[in-house]
Amino acid sequence: MPKTKALNRTKLGNKVEVRTSDEYGTGVFALIDFDKDDYIGTYEGERAKNNSKFVLWLVDGKRQIGRRGTNELRFLNHSRKPNSEFRDWDLHARKKIRAGDEITFDYDPTSS
């Protein structure tokens, strides 16, 4: 059984957990099933001015806005075939995600 990191679980409740990923080291895994378009959680954290570990950048018009992650979602991994996507700071399922699946998103959806 993979080791689970003890993190703040109050914001995401019992929907996801952080644990060892076979491919990426550490990842975020679903504890429940998500249907397409289901809300998974919000990327929490303070505004970031510089790039560093756990900073998520969103494009708002012509400018980028960064947020330094403080909850479980900071451990999301990249995939060219992601099962989730950010809509603003909120993460939603792009397709059915089953309990036990690693949740991934495309770090640069404009690159495909």
C-alpha positions in Angstrom: 0.0 0.0 0.0 1.5 3.4 -0.9 2.4 5.8 1.9 -0.1 8.7 2.3 1.3 12.1 3.3 -0.4 13.8 6.2 -1.6 17.1 4.8 -4.4 19.5 5.4 -7.5 17.6 4.4 -10.1 20.0 5.6 -10.5 21.9 2.3 -10.7 18.8 0.0 -12.4 16.6 2.6 -12.2 12.9 1.8 -12.2 13.5 -2.0 -8.4 13.1 -2.7 -5.2 12.0 -1.1 -1.5 12.6 -1.7 0.6 9.5 -2.0 3.5 8.0 -3.9 3.0 7.9 -7.6 4.6 5.0 -9.6 5.5 7.4 -12.4 6.1 10.8 -10.8 7.2 10.4 -7.2 4.3 12.1 -5.5 0.8 12.6 -6.9 -2.9 13.3 -6.1 -5.3 10.3 -6.2 -9.1 10.2 -6.1 -10.7 8.7 -3.1 -14.1 8.8 -4.7 -15.5 8.6 -8.3 -15.8 11.8 -10.2 -18.0 12.2 -13.3 -17.1 14.4 -16.2 -17.3 18.1 -15.2 -17.4 17.4 -11.4 -15.7 19.9 -9.2 -12.7 18.3 -7.5 -11.3 21.3 -5.5 -9.7 24.7 -5.6 -6.0 25.4 -5.9 -5.5 27.3 -2.6 -2.6 29.6 -1.8 -1.2 33.1 -1.8 -0.5 35.1 -4.9 3.0 34.5 -6.4 5.1 37.0 -8.2 7.9 34.6 -9.2 8.0 31.1 -10.5 9.0 28.5 -7.9 8.0 25.1 -6.7 4.2 24.6 -6.5 3.3 27.8 -8.3 0.3 27.4 -10.7 0.1 30.1 -13.4 -3.2 31.1 -15.1 -3.6 33.4 -18.0 -6.0 36.2 -17.5 -6.2 38.1 -20.8 -2.6 39.0 -21.6 -1.2 38.6 -18.1 -0.3 35.6 -16.0 -1.4 35.3 -12.4 0.4 32.9 -10.1 -0.7 31.2 -6.9 1.7 29.2 -4.6 -0.2 26.1 -3.7 -0.8 25.2 -0.1 -3.2 22.3 -0.3 -3.1 18.8 -1.8 -3.6 20.0 -5.3 0.0 21.4 -5.3 1.1 17.8 -5.9 -0.9 17.3 -9.2 1.2 15.9 -12.0 1.4 16.7 -15.7 -0.1 14.5 -18.4 -0.5 15.1 -22.2 -3.8 13.1 -21.7 -5.0 14.7 -18.5 -8.2 13.6 -16.7 -8.8 17.0 -15.1 -8.5 20.7 -16.0 -8.5 24.1 -14.2 -11.3 26.5 -14.8 -9.9 29.5 -13.1 -8.5 28.1 -9.8 -11.1 25.4 -9.6 -10.2 21.9 -10.8 -12.8 19.8 -12.6 -12.8 16.3 -14.1 -12.4 16.3 -17.9 -13.8 12.7 -17.9 -14.8 10.0 -15.5 -12.2 9.5 -12.8 -12.5 6.4 -10.6 -11.5 6.1 -7.0 -7.8 5.1 -6.9 -6.9 6.9 -10.2 -4.2 9.5 -10.2 -5.5 13.0 -11.0 -3.5 14.8 -13.7 -3.7 18.0 -15.7 -1.8 19.5 -18.6 0.8 22.0 -17.3 0.6 23.8 -20.7 -2.7 23.1 -22.5 -1.7 25.6 -25.2 1.3 23.4 -26.2 -0.8 20.6 -27.9 
